[in-house]
């Protein structure tokens, strides 16, 4: 099963300069290769990828120290 496509909500944190001399056929070949790689990564590591994405999106909850001697 293929993972759902994500909406791009923010600018990427890393920039990448693509070659401007590629033909449309070359660009399509790279695109298809990346899509196959993405699918295989999902099959091999889907749950771990979901966990890592969730950990990045959900802020860590702060825990307050609890003193059992203090009333509510």
ABEGO torsion letter per residue (X at the ends): XBBBBBBBABBBABBBBBBAABBAAAAAAAAAAAAAAAAAAAAAAAAAAAAAAAAAABBBBBBBBBBAABBX
